[in-house]
Amino acid sequence: MKSFTELKDEKRENERSGTDGKENGSKENPQNLQEEIQLSAGIYEFCYRTNRDYRKAYTMNSRLEEMQNDPRAMEILARKLPLAVDKINSQDPENLNLSLNELQYMFFLGFNPEMVQSAAAELMHLDVVR
């Protein structure tokens, strides 16, 4: 992967040599200034860190163990799935290993797909906390 400086140097070299096959692109530098650069044809990969994490904290495959230390998740579970909170509070490793996906089909424990999916819909909107 080429750094911003390497891309600028390549741009200057292409300008001197008059290379054809250039594409326009832009790359933001660390001082938050933006400069237009010309890239020769090819594949360039840019990696950057966003200001916030866009990943979601939970999926249907998330286990109760993952949620037990997240107050946001516990509030949702207490409101929508109090039976799941009971499972977490038991601290039984077998219970903590249950996923939302598994819980929705455990009719014999008092769960059903509608109640689990309702809680999951809210849980899946929670972002990862750094």
Backbone torsions as a table, in degrees:
resi	resn	phi	psi	omega
1	MET	NA	136.1	-177.7
2	LYS	-91.8	141.3	177.7
3	SER	-80.9	170.1	178.4
4	PHE	-58.4	-43.0	-179.8
5	THR	-62.8	-42.8	179.2
6	GLU	-63.7	-38.5	178.4
7	LEU	-65.8	-40.2	177.7
8	LYS	-63.9	-43.4	179.0
9	ASP	-62.7	-40.1	177.8
10	GLU	-64.1	-38.6	177.9
11	LYS	-60.5	-47.5	179.4
12	ARG	-60.8	-42.0	180.0
13	GLU	-63.9	-41.6	178.3
14	ASN	-65.1	-37.3	178.8
15	GLU	-64.9	-40.8	179.1
16	ARG	-66.6	-41.7	-174.7
17	SER	-87.3	-11.3	179.5
18	GLY	68.4	34.4	-178.0
19	THR	-63.8	135.3	175.4
20	ASP	-84.8	175.5	176.2
21	GLY	75.4	35.4	-179.1
22	LYS	-90.3	150.0	174.8
23	GLU	-125.8	144.7	176.9
24	ASN	-82.2	145.7	177.2
25	GLY	-159.3	167.2	176.0
26	SER	-136.1	151.1	-178.8
27	LYS	-140.7	127.8	180.0
28	GLU	-83.8	132.5	-179.8
29	ASN	-91.1	170.0	-175.7
30	PRO	-58.6	-23.9	-179.9
31	GLN	-86.7	13.8	179.8
32	ASN	61.3	27.0	172.7
33	LEU	-99.8	144.0	-178.8
34	GLN	-112.8	134.8	-179.3
35	GLU	-128.0	137.2	177.7
36	GLU	-78.8	131.4	178.4
37	ILE	-130.1	156.6	175.6
38	GLN	-109.7	130.4	179.8
39	LEU	-111.2	139.5	174.4
40	SER	-71.1	159.0	-177.7
41	ALA	-55.7	140.1	-179.7
42	GLY	153.9	-171.2	-179.4
43	ILE	-111.0	127.5	178.7
44	TYR	-122.3	139.1	179.5
45	GLU	-115.2	127.5	177.8
46	PHE	-115.2	130.9	176.5
47	CYS	-118.4	138.3	179.7
48	TYR	-152.1	159.8	177.1
49	ARG	-103.0	129.0	179.3
50	THR	-78.8	162.7	179.3
51	ASN	-70.8	-23.7	177.5
52	ARG	-136.8	159.1	-179.3
53	ASP	-88.1	122.5	-177.5
54	TYR	-94.4	0.0	178.3
55	ARG	-72.1	151.2	176.3
56	LYS	-93.4	145.3	-174.3
57	ALA	-72.7	-33.4	-172.4
58	TYR	-134.6	151.6	174.4
59	THR	-130.3	-178.5	176.2
60	MET	-66.6	-19.2	179.1
61	ASN	-92.2	2.1	178.3
62	SER	-68.6	139.3	-179.2
63	ARG	-92.6	156.2	179.3
64	LEU	-57.9	-34.3	179.4
65	GLU	-57.6	-37.2	-179.6
66	GLU	-68.3	-27.1	-175.2
67	MET	-92.0	-17.0	-170.6
68	GLN	-62.5	-26.2	-178.6
69	ASN	-103.5	10.9	179.4
70	ASP	-109.1	107.1	-178.3
71	PRO	-58.1	-32.9	179.4
72	ARG	-64.3	-44.9	179.9
73	ALA	-67.6	-41.3	-179.0
74	MET	-64.4	-35.0	177.8
75	GLU	-64.4	-43.9	178.8
76	ILE	-64.4	-45.1	-179.9
77	LEU	-63.5	-40.6	179.7
78	ALA	-62.0	-36.8	-178.6
79	ARG	-79.0	-42.5	-171.7
80	LYS	-101.6	-31.3	-175.5
81	LEU	-136.7	66.2	-178.0
82	PRO	-58.8	-26.9	176.8
83	LEU	-64.3	-34.1	178.0
84	ALA	-68.5	-36.5	177.4
85	VAL	-64.0	-39.5	176.3
86	ASP	-60.7	-41.1	178.4
87	LYS	-63.0	-42.5	179.4
88	ILE	-65.0	-46.4	-177.9
89	ASN	-63.2	-24.8	178.6
90	SER	-69.0	-22.5	-178.8
91	GLN	56.3	22.6	174.8
92	ASP	-75.6	122.6	-178.0
93	PRO	-54.9	-34.4	179.2
94	GLU	-66.2	-41.8	178.1
95	ASN	-67.8	-42.9	-178.6
96	LEU	-64.6	-22.3	-178.8
97	ASN	-84.7	-3.7	180.0
98	LEU	-74.3	137.1	177.0
99	SER	-97.4	164.7	175.5
100	LEU	-59.2	-38.4	179.0
101	ASN	-59.3	-42.4	179.7
102	GLU	-72.2	-40.8	-177.4
103	LEU	-59.0	-36.4	-173.8
104	GLN	-63.7	-19.5	-179.9
105	TYR	-107.4	13.0	179.8
106	MET	-96.1	65.2	-179.5
107	PHE	-56.9	-37.8	-176.7
108	PHE	-66.2	-14.8	176.2
109	LEU	-102.3	2.3	177.8
110	GLY	98.7	6.0	178.9
111	PHE	-94.6	157.6	170.9
112	ASN	-148.4	158.7	-175.3
113	PRO	-55.6	-40.4	-176.7
114	GLU	-62.4	-45.8	-177.8
115	MET	-68.2	-40.0	-179.3
116	VAL	-69.4	-42.9	-179.9
117	GLN	-67.3	-30.8	175.6
118	SER	-64.6	-45.1	177.1
119	ALA	-67.2	-41.6	-179.0
120	ALA	-61.7	-36.8	179.4
121	ALA	-58.3	-41.1	178.1
122	GLU	-73.7	-42.8	-179.1
123	LEU	-61.2	-36.7	-176.6
124	MET	-75.0	-4.7	174.6
125	HIS	-92.9	-7.7	-179.8
126	LEU	-77.3	130.9	177.3
127	ASP	-83.0	158.0	174.4
128	VAL	-64.5	137.0	177.4
129	VAL	-100.1	128.0	179.7
130	ARG	-83.7	NA	NA
